[in-house]
Each structure stands twice: as structure tokens, then as C-alpha cells.
Amino acid sequence: GQQVMQIPQYQHVQEGEDFTTYCNSSTTLSNIQWYKQRPGGHPVFLIQLVKSGEVKKQKRLTFQFGEAKKNSSLHITATQTTDVGTYFCAGRTNAGKSTFGDGTTLTVKP
Amino acid sequence: DAGVIQSPRHEVTEMGQEVTLRCKPISGHDYLFWYRQTMMRGLELLIYFNNNVPIDDSGMPEDRFSAKMPNASFSTLKIQPSEPRDSAVYFCASNHNTFEGRTQYFGPGTRLLVL
């Protein structure tokens, strides 16, 4: 079945450093979504990417969808303590099923 | 809108007891999802409904789990009998089938502990 791998599992950075998490699917995706979950909270939708090679920005966050629509990345520039949490990707196939990656947990040292 | 509403927020029960989790999706959303999240297995899709009809229940771990959606504004996830390995956070999510895609709105979750 469809697998979505996300790396790294954990990332610890100093405040102000950059952060990137990568998501790779075993199958071609129709779209990919990114979510953020704060400790003790629930996943909150960040963005959806649909087009091959698409790049979207939200302030310090940059999201990319690969040309083959099998991988994606989330990059945070100059991390802040408010960026702490677990970032999940969720890939959806043309068959309609979404699979979540295992998430990357980001901790930021002030 | 109040968002997705789940109850109870916390549940502690003993092994063998029946557990019922409840969810009220966002009004107008025609898809409803039940997820389970644990440290070991991450976020798992258990089942999802479209227009109150179960579409894919392949993620339901075993016959002890059942889910229903009697109407567009209410769904339940039942575990009978419960076991300690069922301890997890159970999320309900809903969305609307739009051309742009299917952003999922998650509820706050039910934290279940089975002793």
C-alpha cells in the first residue's frame, strides 16, 4: 500500500537557525497537505500543494512539491520558539486515500 | 462555527469496558474521519464517511472497533471490549469536498486510557 516517509524524525535547533523536513511517497500523489501539531494539541492545517513543482510561502515557511509529485518539503527560515511542534505531511493519491507521515518533531532552544 | 467537537475530552476506563467516543463535525462538511494517534504508530486513519456512509474502514484494527454516523451532524466510535493497547488519542476530523482539495479540520481529540 501507499507509504509516506518523513525525515528527520526529530530536529533540535538553536533559535534563529533554519529547519527543513522532507516527505517522500512511494506512489505519485494528487496533492499533499502539511499540518502542525503543538504538544498536547491537535493537527492544524497549514497548506495544500497540488501542482507539480509548486512552491508556496507563508511568512517564514516555504513549502515545495516535487516535479514528480512524490516528494515535498517544508522549510522554516530563522526559527522561533513559537515554531515548536510536530510537522506532518499527508499525501493523497488519485484513489482518494490520504496517508500521514510519521512527523518531524521540532524543538527550538532560545 | 465552533469547529469539530469531540466528547469526552478524556476517558479512563478499565479493560473489558465499553467505550464510546463522540464527534460533531463542522456544519456543511460531508466527510468525517476517525484517527488514532500513539507514540508507537503515529497518526492512523481508522475509518472515514462520506455523506454518512462508511467509505473505507480498512484501518479499523479489529472487530472490537465499530463506527457509526446516523446523521450528518453526529458520529460515534465504539470499542467493545476495550484493552490497554487501545490507549491513545482519538481524533475526529471533517472536511468539505471542494475542487481545491480536502483540508481536514481536526477536533481536539479524546485521550483514552484503558487500565
Interface residues (C-beta under 8 A of the other chain):
Chain A: N31 Q33 G41 H42 P43 V44 F45 Q48 V50 F88 A90 R92 K97 S98 T99 F100 G101 D102 G103
Chain B: G42 L43 E44 L45 D56 F91 A93 E100 G101 R102 T103 Q104 Y105 F106 G107 P108 G109
